[in-house]
């Protein structure tokens, strides 16, 4: 369904993403991981059509997405990392706006928006401006907006941000059902234990390059490490966090210089 073919993005001769390639099939949940600054957000912007690659192409159902970007976006759902919403709108008004931008019929927009808000325990706040919403409430509205039009490809960028335990559990169940419905899902997160449980495959990015692409259990077996977290740390050559934490405590306790 989605093919990312040798995409690169350079800013002022500095590479942010370098020759990234992967396929995402219908019914698959693909985890996309990497430390801060590894190129995840730049990749997502290219996949969603917000920016064009410096080199390479993104294909959806065999067609370059930039040949018909509006048509491609009609089949795309996206939950961004930051919950940027029009805070003067209520949750209901925001979903109605999204539905209209998707050219959905008014009666269908109203039925779906109210239904989503009720299911997400936001019915009591549906007429209140979102400036009064908590971060988790806004995140639930964004999740509803991403799936309102029944997209074929869904990009979730840190979707658990701000969600309480019950909402997070609901989201994980939703992910599984969306995959069963044949949706292709790209899942970006730092919560590695969740990625390990819900994703069929995991891509690890380091310094703009893909350093691993396999099922979570295969990565653990190949690297002879017990958890995806330890695999991730090894692949991206992260700092010795225990040592650094100890040094921070030492600095904290300094009284005189």
Beta strands, then each sheet from edge to edge (+ up, - down):
strand 1: 2-11
strand 2: 14-24
strand 3: 29-34
strand 4: 55-60
strand 5: 63-64
strand 6: 76-79
strand 7: 153-157
strand 8: 184-188
strand 9: 201-206
strand 10: 209-214
sheet 1: 2+ 1- 4+ 5-
sheet 2: 6+ 7+ 8+ 3+ 9+ 10-
end
